[in-house]
Amino acid sequence: MGEFKENVKGMTNEAIGNTKQVIGDATNNPELETEGKLQEEKGEAQYVKGDLEDAAGNEF
């Protein structure tokens, strides 16, 4: 079950990060773009962690 939560967290962080990047670009706000990129990368890592937990059959 923990893998599902990590996947959802990962997808959420990726989506929010992408949105921040788009808004940052549209408003010429490089700090928001950077924040979005970092949040997207965090989401990608969470998603991978969830996949690994699923493959291992247990939580880390």
PQR file of N, CA, C, O and H, with PARSE charges and radii, in Angstrom:
ATOM      1  N   MET A   1       0.820  -1.200   0.000 -0.4000 1.5000
ATOM      2  CA  MET A   1       0.000   0.000   0.000 -0.0000 2.0000
ATOM      3  C   MET A   1       0.861   1.258   0.000  0.5500 1.7000
ATOM      4  O   MET A   1       0.463   2.279  -0.561 -0.5500 1.4000
ATOM      5  N   GLY A   2       2.024   1.196   0.617 -0.4000 1.5000
ATOM      6  CA  GLY A   2       2.901   2.359   0.666 -0.0000 2.0000
ATOM      7  C   GLY A   2       3.376   2.780  -0.700  0.5500 1.7000
ATOM      8  O   GLY A   2       3.608   3.962  -0.954 -0.5500 1.4000
ATOM      9  H   GLY A   2       2.348   0.367   1.073  0.4000 1.0000
ATOM     10  N   GLU A   3       3.522   1.785  -1.599 -0.4000 1.5000
ATOM     11  CA  GLU A   3       3.972   2.120  -2.941 -0.0000 2.0000
ATOM     12  C   GLU A   3       2.932   2.970  -3.670  0.5500 1.7000
ATOM     13  O   GLU A   3       3.291   3.860  -4.441 -0.5500 1.4000
ATOM     14  H   GLU A   3       3.334   0.825  -1.392  0.4000 1.0000
ATOM     15  N   PHE A   4       1.656   2.704  -3.436 -0.4000 1.5000
ATOM     16  CA  PHE A   4       0.603   3.493  -4.060 -0.0000 2.0000
ATOM     17  C   PHE A   4       0.656   4.939  -3.586  0.5500 1.7000
ATOM     18  O   PHE A   4       0.519   5.869  -4.381 -0.5500 1.4000
ATOM     19  H   PHE A   4       1.363   1.981  -2.810  0.4000 1.0000
ATOM     20  N   LYS A   5       0.859   5.122  -2.271 -0.4000 1.5000
ATOM     21  CA  LYS A   5       0.949   6.473  -1.719 -0.0000 2.0000
ATOM     22  C   LYS A   5       2.130   7.227  -2.315  0.5500 1.7000
ATOM     23  O   LYS A   5       2.013   8.407  -2.647 -0.5500 1.4000
ATOM     24  H   LYS A   5       0.971   4.366  -1.625  0.4000 1.0000
ATOM     25  N   GLU A   6       3.272   6.548  -2.453 -0.4000 1.5000
ATOM     26  CA  GLU A   6       4.458   7.202  -3.033 -0.0000 2.0000
ATOM     27  C   GLU A   6       4.206   7.578  -4.489  0.5500 1.7000
ATOM     28  O   GLU A   6       4.621   8.647  -4.936 -0.5500 1.4000
ATOM     29  H   GLU A   6       3.368   5.590  -2.184  0.4000 1.0000
ATOM     30  N   ASN A   7       3.529   6.704  -5.229 -0.4000 1.5000
ATOM     31  CA  ASN A   7       3.235   7.013  -6.620 -0.0000 2.0000
ATOM     32  C   ASN A   7       2.312   8.227  -6.730  0.5500 1.7000
ATOM     33  O   ASN A   7       2.508   9.086  -7.590 -0.5500 1.4000
ATOM     34  H   ASN A   7       3.192   5.835  -4.866  0.4000 1.0000
ATOM     35  N   VAL A   8       1.314   8.293  -5.862 -0.4000 1.5000
ATOM     36  CA  VAL A   8       0.393   9.434  -5.882 -0.0000 2.0000
ATOM     37  C   VAL A   8       1.134  10.719  -5.497  0.5500 1.7000
ATOM     38  O   VAL A   8       0.958  11.754  -6.139 -0.5500 1.4000
ATOM     39  H   VAL A   8       1.155   7.595  -5.163  0.4000 1.0000
ATOM     40  N   LYS A   9       1.952  10.652  -4.462 -0.4000 1.5000
ATOM     41  CA  LYS A   9       2.743  11.819  -4.067 -0.0000 2.0000
ATOM     42  C   LYS A   9       3.646  12.253  -5.213  0.5500 1.7000
ATOM     43  O   LYS A   9       3.775  13.442  -5.505 -0.5500 1.4000
ATOM     44  H   LYS A   9       2.095   9.811  -3.940  0.4000 1.0000
ATOM     45  N   GLY A  10       4.264  11.273  -5.855 -0.4000 1.5000
ATOM     46  CA  GLY A  10       5.163  11.576  -6.965 -0.0000 2.0000
ATOM     47  C   GLY A  10       4.452  12.247  -8.116  0.5500 1.7000
ATOM     48  O   GLY A  10       4.934  13.246  -8.650 -0.5500 1.4000
ATOM     49  H   GLY A  10       4.159  10.307  -5.618  0.4000 1.0000
ATOM     50  N   MET A  11       3.307  11.708  -8.505 -0.4000 1.5000
ATOM     51  CA  MET A  11       2.541  12.310  -9.605 -0.0000 2.0000
ATOM     52  C   MET A  11       2.085  13.724  -9.244  0.5500 1.7000
ATOM     53  O   MET A  11       2.102  14.625 -10.083 -0.5500 1.4000
ATOM     54  H   MET A  11       2.916  10.897  -8.071  0.4000 1.0000
ATOM     55  N   THR A  12       1.678  13.905  -7.986 -0.4000 1.5000
ATOM     56  CA  THR A  12       1.228  15.229  -7.545 -0.0000 2.0000
ATOM     57  C   THR A  12       2.370  16.233  -7.592  0.5500 1.7000
ATOM     58  O   THR A  12       2.204  17.339  -8.106 -0.5500 1.4000
ATOM     59  H   THR A  12       1.665  13.173  -7.305  0.4000 1.0000
ATOM     60  N   ASN A  13       3.518  15.859  -7.062 -0.4000 1.5000
ATOM     61  CA  ASN A  13       4.663  16.770  -7.074 -0.0000 2.0000
ATOM     62  C   ASN A  13       5.137  17.072  -8.496  0.5500 1.7000
ATOM     63  O   ASN A  13       5.541  18.197  -8.791 -0.5500 1.4000
ATOM     64  H   ASN A  13       3.653  14.961  -6.644  0.4000 1.0000
ATOM     65  N   GLU A  14       5.087  16.078  -9.370 -0.4000 1.5000
ATOM     66  CA  GLU A  14       5.459  16.321 -10.766 -0.0000 2.0000
ATOM     67  C   GLU A  14       4.512  17.330 -11.404  0.5500 1.7000
ATOM     68  O   GLU A  14       4.955  18.254 -12.087 -0.5500 1.4000
ATOM     69  H   GLU A  14       4.758  15.164  -9.131  0.4000 1.0000
ATOM     70  N   ALA A  15       3.218  17.158 -11.187 -0.4000 1.5000
ATOM     71  CA  ALA A  15       2.228  18.054 -11.785 -0.0000 2.0000
ATOM     72  C   ALA A  15       2.369  19.480 -11.249  0.5500 1.7000
ATOM     73  O   ALA A  15       2.330  20.441 -12.017 -0.5500 1.4000
ATOM     74  H   ALA A  15       2.858  16.407 -10.632  0.4000 1.0000
ATOM     75  N   ILE A  16       2.532  19.612  -9.942 -0.4000 1.5000
ATOM     76  CA  ILE A  16       2.690  20.941  -9.350 -0.0000 2.0000
ATOM     77  C   ILE A  16       3.986  21.577  -9.826  0.5500 1.7000
ATOM     78  O   ILE A  16       4.023  22.768 -10.133 -0.5500 1.4000
ATOM     79  H   ILE A  16       2.564  18.831  -9.319  0.4000 1.0000
ATOM     80  N   GLY A  17       5.050  20.782  -9.886 -0.4000 1.5000
ATOM     81  CA  GLY A  17       6.334  21.289 -10.358 -0.0000 2.0000
ATOM     82  C   GLY A  17       6.256  21.779 -11.796  0.5500 1.7000
ATOM     83  O   GLY A  17       6.787  22.840 -12.122 -0.5500 1.4000
ATOM     84  H   GLY A  17       5.019  19.814  -9.636  0.4000 1.0000
ATOM     85  N   ASN A  18       5.597  21.012 -12.655 -0.4000 1.5000
ATOM     86  CA  ASN A  18       5.427  21.430 -14.047 -0.0000 2.0000
ATOM     87  C   ASN A  18       4.632  22.725 -14.138  0.5500 1.7000
ATOM     88  O   ASN A  18       4.962  23.612 -14.926 -0.5500 1.4000
ATOM     89  H   ASN A  18       5.165  20.150 -12.390  0.4000 1.0000
ATOM     90  N   THR A  19       3.592  22.828 -13.333 -0.4000 1.5000
ATOM     91  CA  THR A  19       2.769  24.041 -13.332 -0.0000 2.0000
ATOM     92  C   THR A  19       3.590  25.247 -12.898  0.5500 1.7000
ATOM     93  O   THR A  19       3.497  26.311 -13.510 -0.5500 1.4000
ATOM     94  H   THR A  19       3.324  22.107 -12.693  0.4000 1.0000
ATOM     95  N   LYS A  20       4.385  25.094 -11.858 -0.4000 1.5000
ATOM     96  CA  LYS A  20       5.237  26.193 -11.391 -0.0000 2.0000
ATOM     97  C   LYS A  20       6.223  26.619 -12.473  0.5500 1.7000
ATOM     98  O   LYS A  20       6.491  27.808 -12.642 -0.5500 1.4000
ATOM     99  H   LYS A  20       4.460  24.230 -11.361  0.4000 1.0000
ATOM    100  N   GLN A  21       6.761  25.644 -13.207 -0.4000 1.5000
ATOM    101  CA  GLN A  21       7.700  25.976 -14.278 -0.0000 2.0000
ATOM    102  C   GLN A  21       7.024  26.792 -15.371  0.5500 1.7000
ATOM    103  O   GLN A  21       7.592  27.770 -15.858 -0.5500 1.4000
ATOM    104  H   GLN A  21       6.543  24.678 -13.070  0.4000 1.0000
ATOM    105  N   VAL A  22       5.831  26.400 -15.754 -0.4000 1.5000
ATOM    106  CA  VAL A  22       5.094  27.116 -16.797 -0.0000 2.0000
ATOM    107  C   VAL A  22       4.755  28.527 -16.339  0.5500 1.7000
ATOM    108  O   VAL A  22       4.928  29.488 -17.089 -0.5500 1.4000
ATOM    109  H   VAL A  22       5.370  25.606 -15.358  0.4000 1.0000
ATOM    110  N   ILE A  23       4.275  28.650 -15.116 -0.4000 1.5000
ATOM    111  CA  ILE A  23       3.927  29.977 -14.585 -0.0000 2.0000
ATOM    112  C   ILE A  23       5.181  30.832 -14.449  0.5500 1.7000
ATOM    113  O   ILE A  23       5.164  32.017 -14.781 -0.5500 1.4000
ATOM    114  H   ILE A  23       4.134  27.870 -14.507  0.4000 1.0000
ATOM    115  N   GLY A  24       6.262  30.239 -13.963 -0.4000 1.5000
ATOM    116  CA  GLY A  24       7.517  30.968 -13.830 -0.0000 2.0000
ATOM    117  C   GLY A  24       8.027  31.473 -15.165  0.5500 1.7000
ATOM    118  O   GLY A  24       8.518  32.596 -15.270 -0.5500 1.4000
ATOM    119  H   GLY A  24       6.276  29.276 -13.693  0.4000 1.0000
ATOM    120  N   ASP A  25       7.906  30.631 -16.189 -0.4000 1.5000
ATOM    121  CA  ASP A  25       8.330  31.042 -17.530 -0.0000 2.0000
ATOM    122  C   ASP A  25       7.435  32.157 -18.062  0.5500 1.7000
ATOM    123  O   ASP A  25       7.923  33.132 -18.634 -0.5500 1.4000
ATOM    124  H   ASP A  25       7.506  29.719 -16.104  0.4000 1.0000
ATOM    125  N   ALA A  26       6.136  32.012 -17.875 -0.4000 1.5000
ATOM    126  CA  ALA A  26       5.181  32.998 -18.390 -0.0000 2.0000
ATOM    127  C   ALA A  26       5.309  34.354 -17.701  0.5500 1.7000
ATOM    128  O   ALA A  26       5.039  35.394 -18.302 -0.5500 1.4000
ATOM    129  H   ALA A  26       5.739  31.220 -17.411  0.4000 1.0000
ATOM    130  N   THR A  27       5.722  34.330 -16.436 -0.4000 1.5000
ATOM    131  CA  THR A  27       5.819  35.579 -15.677 -0.0000 2.0000
ATOM    132  C   THR A  27       7.263  36.061 -15.537  0.5500 1.7000
ATOM    133  O   THR A  27       7.541  37.010 -14.804 -0.5500 1.4000
ATOM    134  H   THR A  27       5.941  33.486 -15.948  0.4000 1.0000
ATOM    135  N   ASN A  28       8.172  35.398 -16.244 -0.4000 1.5000
ATOM    136  CA  ASN A  28       9.592  35.747 -16.188 -0.0000 2.0000
ATOM    137  C   ASN A  28      10.109  35.714 -14.746  0.5500 1.7000
ATOM    138  O   ASN A  28      10.746  36.653 -14.268 -0.5500 1.4000
ATOM    139  H   ASN A  28       7.945  34.627 -16.839  0.4000 1.0000
ATOM    140  N   ASN A  29       9.810  34.598 -14.073 -0.4000 1.5000
ATOM    141  CA  ASN A  29      10.198  34.414 -12.683 -0.0000 2.0000
ATOM    142  C   ASN A  29      11.103  33.180 -12.589  0.5500 1.7000
ATOM    143  O   ASN A  29      10.615  32.069 -12.381 -0.5500 1.4000
ATOM    144  H   ASN A  29       9.293  33.835 -14.461  0.4000 1.0000
ATOM    145  N   PRO A  30      12.424  33.370 -12.743 -0.5600 1.5000
ATOM    146  CA  PRO A  30      13.329  32.213 -12.738  0.2800 2.0000
ATOM    147  C   PRO A  30      13.349  31.446 -11.419  0.5500 1.7000
ATOM    148  O   PRO A  30      13.605  30.242 -11.418 -0.5500 1.4000
ATOM    149  N   GLU A  31      13.085  32.114 -10.302 -0.4000 1.5000
ATOM    150  CA  GLU A  31      13.059  31.409  -9.022 -0.0000 2.0000
ATOM    151  C   GLU A  31      11.916  30.407  -8.978  0.5500 1.7000
ATOM    152  O   GLU A  31      12.080  29.291  -8.483 -0.5500 1.4000
ATOM    153  H   GLU A  31      12.877  33.092 -10.303  0.4000 1.0000
ATOM    154  N   LEU A  32      10.752  30.805  -9.497 -0.4000 1.5000
ATOM    155  CA  LEU A  32       9.609  29.893  -9.519 -0.0000 2.0000
ATOM    156  C   LEU A  32       9.858  28.739 -10.489  0.5500 1.7000
ATOM    157  O   LEU A  32       9.462  27.603 -10.226 -0.5500 1.4000
ATOM    158  H   LEU A  32      10.619  31.711  -9.899  0.4000 1.0000
ATOM    159  N   GLU A  33      10.507  29.031 -11.594 -0.4000 1.5000
ATOM    160  CA  GLU A  33      10.869  27.969 -12.539 -0.0000 2.0000
ATOM    161  C   GLU A  33      11.788  26.940 -11.877  0.5500 1.7000
ATOM    162  O   GLU A  33      11.587  25.733 -12.016 -0.5500 1.4000
ATOM    163  H   GLU A  33      10.829  29.954 -11.808  0.4000 1.0000
ATOM    164  N   THR A  34      12.786  27.428 -11.165 -0.4000 1.5000
ATOM    165  CA  THR A  34      13.735  26.540 -10.480 -0.0000 2.0000
ATOM    166  C   THR A  34      13.031  25.734  -9.404  0.5500 1.7000
ATOM    167  O   THR A  34      13.259  24.531  -9.276 -0.5500 1.4000
ATOM    168  H   THR A  34      12.949  28.408 -11.053  0.4000 1.0000
ATOM    169  N   GLU A  35      12.178  26.387  -8.633 -0.4000 1.5000
ATOM    170  CA  GLU A  35      11.408  25.700  -7.597 -0.0000 2.0000
ATOM    171  C   GLU A  35      10.556  24.596  -8.227  0.5500 1.7000
ATOM    172  O   GLU A  35      10.453  23.496  -7.683 -0.5500 1.4000
ATOM    173  H   GLU A  35      11.993  27.364  -8.737  0.4000 1.0000
ATOM    174  N   GLY A  36       9.956  24.895  -9.360 -0.4000 1.5000
ATOM    175  CA  GLY A  36       9.141  23.902 -10.060 -0.0000 2.0000
ATOM    176  C   GLY A  36       9.957  22.731 -10.547  0.5500 1.7000
ATOM    177  O   GLY A  36       9.526  21.583 -10.438 -0.5500 1.4000
ATOM    178  H   GLY A  36      10.039  25.788  -9.801  0.4000 1.0000
ATOM    179  N   LYS A  37      11.130  23.004 -11.081 -0.4000 1.5000
ATOM    180  CA  LYS A  37      12.002  21.934 -11.571 -0.0000 2.0000
ATOM    181  C   LYS A  37      12.407  21.012 -10.416  0.5500 1.7000
ATOM    182  O   LYS A  37      12.395  19.790 -10.559 -0.5500 1.4000
ATOM    183  H   LYS A  37      11.480  23.937 -11.168  0.4000 1.0000
ATOM    184  N   LEU A  38      12.764  21.602  -9.279 -0.4000 1.5000
ATOM    185  CA  LEU A  38      13.147  20.795  -8.113 -0.0000 2.0000
ATOM    186  C   LEU A  38      11.975  19.955  -7.609  0.5500 1.7000
ATOM    187  O   LEU A  38      12.152  18.798  -7.225 -0.5500 1.4000
ATOM    188  H   LEU A  38      12.774  22.595  -9.163  0.4000 1.0000
ATOM    189  N   GLN A  39      10.788  20.537  -7.612 -0.4000 1.5000
ATOM    190  CA  GLN A  39       9.620  19.800  -7.148 -0.0000 2.0000
ATOM    191  C   GLN A  39       9.277  18.674  -8.131  0.5500 1.7000
ATOM    192  O   GLN A  39       8.867  17.589  -7.717 -0.5500 1.4000
ATOM    193  H   GLN A  39      10.644  21.476  -7.923  0.4000 1.0000
ATOM    194  N   GLU A  40       9.444  18.932  -9.417 -0.4000 1.5000
ATOM    195  CA  GLU A  40       9.212  17.894 -10.411 -0.0000 2.0000
ATOM    196  C   GLU A  40      10.188  16.732 -10.208  0.5500 1.7000
ATOM    197  O   GLU A  40       9.789  15.569 -10.265 -0.5500 1.4000
ATOM    198  H   GLU A  40       9.776  19.813  -9.753  0.4000 1.0000
ATOM    199  N   GLU A  41      11.452  17.040  -9.976 -0.4000 1.5000
ATOM    200  CA  GLU A  41      12.455  16.000  -9.753 -0.0000 2.0000
ATOM    201  C   GLU A  41      12.166  15.201  -8.483  0.5500 1.7000
ATOM    202  O   GLU A  41      12.371  13.988  -8.441 -0.5500 1.4000
ATOM    203  H   GLU A  41      11.777  17.985  -9.930  0.4000 1.0000
ATOM    204  N   LYS A  42      11.687  15.895  -7.448 -0.4000 1.5000
ATOM    205  CA  LYS A  42      11.302  15.204  -6.220 -0.0000 2.0000
ATOM    206  C   LYS A  42      10.170  14.223  -6.520  0.5500 1.7000
ATOM    207  O   LYS A  42      10.177  13.086  -6.047 -0.5500 1.4000
ATOM    208  H   LYS A  42      11.521  16.881  -7.481  0.4000 1.0000
ATOM    209  N   GLY A  43       9.213  14.671  -7.302 -0.4000 1.5000
ATOM    210  CA  GLY A  43       8.097  13.811  -7.678 -0.0000 2.0000
ATOM    211  C   GLY A  43       8.545  12.598  -8.466  0.5500 1.7000
ATOM    212  O   GLY A  43       8.051  11.492  -8.247 -0.5500 1.4000
ATOM    213  H   GLY A  43       9.208  15.594  -7.686  0.4000 1.0000
ATOM    214  N   GLU A  44       9.475  12.799  -9.379 -0.4000 1.5000
ATOM    215  CA  GLU A  44      10.006  11.681 -10.161 -0.0000 2.0000
ATOM    216  C   GLU A  44      10.671  10.660  -9.245  0.5500 1.7000
ATOM    217  O   GLU A  44      10.509   9.454  -9.433 -0.5500 1.4000
ATOM    218  H   GLU A  44       9.876  13.698  -9.557  0.4000 1.0000
ATOM    219  N   ALA A  45      11.417  11.143  -8.256 -0.4000 1.5000
ATOM    220  CA  ALA A  45      12.086  10.240  -7.311 -0.0000 2.0000
ATOM    221  C   ALA A  45      11.061   9.480  -6.468  0.5500 1.7000
ATOM    222  O   ALA A  45      11.232   8.289  -6.211 -0.5500 1.4000
ATOM    223  H   ALA A  45      11.548  12.123  -8.104  0.4000 1.0000
ATOM    224  N   GLN A  46      10.007  10.157  -6.043 -0.4000 1.5000
ATOM    225  CA  GLN A  46       8.974   9.493  -5.256 -0.0000 2.0000
ATOM    226  C   GLN A  46       8.286   8.415  -6.083  0.5500 1.7000
ATOM    227  O   GLN A  46       7.985   7.333  -5.579 -0.5500 1.4000
ATOM    228  H   GLN A  46       9.868  11.125  -6.252  0.4000 1.0000
ATOM    229  N   TYR A  47       8.041   8.712  -7.341 -0.4000 1.5000
ATOM    230  CA  TYR A  47       7.386   7.758  -8.216 -0.0000 2.0000
ATOM    231  C   TYR A  47       8.260   6.515  -8.393  0.5500 1.7000
ATOM    232  O   TYR A  47       7.761   5.391  -8.342 -0.5500 1.4000
ATOM    233  H   TYR A  47       8.284   9.591  -7.750  0.4000 1.0000
ATOM    234  N   VAL A  48       9.554   6.716  -8.600 -0.4000 1.5000
ATOM    235  CA  VAL A  48      10.487   5.595  -8.738 -0.0000 2.0000
ATOM    236  C   VAL A  48      10.523   4.783  -7.443  0.5500 1.7000
ATOM    237  O   VAL A  48      10.532   3.553  -7.476 -0.5500 1.4000
ATOM    238  H   VAL A  48       9.960   7.629  -8.642  0.4000 1.0000
ATOM    239  N   LYS A  49      10.543   5.473  -6.307 -0.4000 1.5000
ATOM    240  CA  LYS A  49      10.536   4.772  -5.022 -0.0000 2.0000
ATOM    241  C   LYS A  49       9.296   3.892  -4.894  0.5500 1.7000
ATOM    242  O   LYS A  49       9.384   2.751  -4.441 -0.5500 1.4000
ATOM    243  H   LYS A  49      10.536   6.473  -6.280  0.4000 1.0000
ATOM    244  N   GLY A  50       8.150   4.419  -5.290 -0.4000 1.5000
ATOM    245  CA  GLY A  50       6.921   3.638  -5.246 -0.0000 2.0000
ATOM    246  C   GLY A  50       7.003   2.409  -6.135  0.5500 1.7000
ATOM    247  O   GLY A  50       6.559   1.328  -5.749 -0.5500 1.4000
ATOM    248  H   GLY A  50       8.079   5.346  -5.658  0.4000 1.0000
ATOM    249  N   ASP A  51       7.570   2.571  -7.326 -0.4000 1.5000
ATOM    250  CA  ASP A  51       7.735   1.428  -8.225 -0.0000 2.0000
ATOM    251  C   ASP A  51       8.669   0.385  -7.628  0.5500 1.7000
ATOM    252  O   ASP A  51       8.417  -0.816  -7.733 -0.5500 1.4000
ATOM    253  H   ASP A  51       7.930   3.450  -7.640  0.4000 1.0000
ATOM    254  N   LEU A  52       9.751   0.846  -6.998 -0.4000 1.5000
ATOM    255  CA  LEU A  52      10.685  -0.094  -6.367 -0.0000 2.0000
ATOM    256  C   LEU A  52      10.024  -0.831  -5.205  0.5500 1.7000
ATOM    257  O   LEU A  52      10.230  -2.031  -5.024 -0.5500 1.4000
ATOM    258  H   LEU A  52       9.956   1.821  -6.913  0.4000 1.0000
ATOM    259  N   GLU A  53       9.236  -0.109  -4.426 -0.4000 1.5000
ATOM    260  CA  GLU A  53       8.526  -0.750  -3.315 -0.0000 2.0000
ATOM    261  C   GLU A  53       7.555  -1.800  -3.849  0.5500 1.7000
ATOM    262  O   GLU A  53       7.422  -2.884  -3.280 -0.5500 1.4000
ATOM    263  H   GLU A  53       9.068   0.866  -4.574  0.4000 1.0000
ATOM    264  N   ASP A  54       6.889  -1.472  -4.932 -0.4000 1.5000
ATOM    265  CA  ASP A  54       5.946  -2.409  -5.530 -0.0000 2.0000
ATOM    266  C   ASP A  54       6.668  -3.655  -6.020  0.5500 1.7000
ATOM    267  O   ASP A  54       6.203  -4.775  -5.807 -0.5500 1.4000
ATOM    268  H   ASP A  54       6.996  -0.592  -5.394  0.4000 1.0000
ATOM    269  N   ALA A  55       7.814  -3.455  -6.680 -0.4000 1.5000
ATOM    270  CA  ALA A  55       8.591  -4.580  -7.199 -0.0000 2.0000
ATOM    271  C   ALA A  55       9.161  -5.438  -6.065  0.5500 1.7000
ATOM    272  O   ALA A  55       9.246  -6.660  -6.191 -0.5500 1.4000
ATOM    273  H   ALA A  55       8.191  -2.545  -6.853  0.4000 1.0000
ATOM    274  N   ALA A  56       9.546  -4.802  -4.971 -0.4000 1.5000
ATOM    275  CA  ALA A  56      10.134  -5.524  -3.847 -0.0000 2.0000
ATOM    276  C   ALA A  56       9.056  -6.179  -2.986  0.5500 1.7000
ATOM    277  O   ALA A  56       9.327  -7.122  -2.244 -0.5500 1.4000
ATOM    278  H   ALA A  56       9.477  -3.810  -4.869  0.4000 1.0000
ATOM    279  N   GLY A  57       7.842  -5.672  -3.095 -0.4000 1.5000
ATOM    280  CA  GLY A  57       6.750  -6.249  -2.319 -0.0000 2.0000
ATOM    281  C   GLY A  57       6.692  -5.793  -0.875  0.5500 1.7000
ATOM    282  O   GLY A  57       5.962  -6.358  -0.060 -0.5500 1.4000
ATOM    283  H   GLY A  57       7.621  -4.905  -3.699  0.4000 1.0000
ATOM    284  N   ASN A  58       7.484  -4.745  -0.559 -0.4000 1.5000
ATOM    285  CA  ASN A  58       7.427  -4.209   0.812 -0.0000 2.0000
ATOM    286  C   ASN A  58       7.843  -2.747   0.781  0.5500 1.7000
ATOM    287  O   ASN A  58       8.300  -2.232  -0.240 -0.5500 1.4000
ATOM    288  H   ASN A  58       8.077  -4.286  -1.220  0.4000 1.0000
ATOM    289  N   GLU A  59       7.674  -2.092   1.919 -0.4000 1.5000
ATOM    290  CA  GLU A  59       8.042  -0.686   2.023 -0.0000 2.0000
ATOM    291  C   GLU A  59       9.481  -0.564   2.500  0.5500 1.7000
ATOM    292  O   GLU A  59       9.972  -1.407   3.250 -0.5500 1.4000
ATOM    293  H   GLU A  59       7.303  -2.509   2.748  0.4000 1.0000
ATOM    294  N   PHE A  60      10.154   0.500   2.057 -0.4000 1.5000
ATOM    295  CA  PHE A  60      11.527   0.766   2.496 -0.0000 2.0000
ATOM    296  C   PHE A  60      11.492   1.464   3.827  0.5500 1.7000
ATOM    297  O   PHE A  60      12.541   1.784   4.384 -0.5500 1.4000
ATOM    298  H   PHE A  60       9.756   1.185   1.447  0.4000 1.0000
TER
END
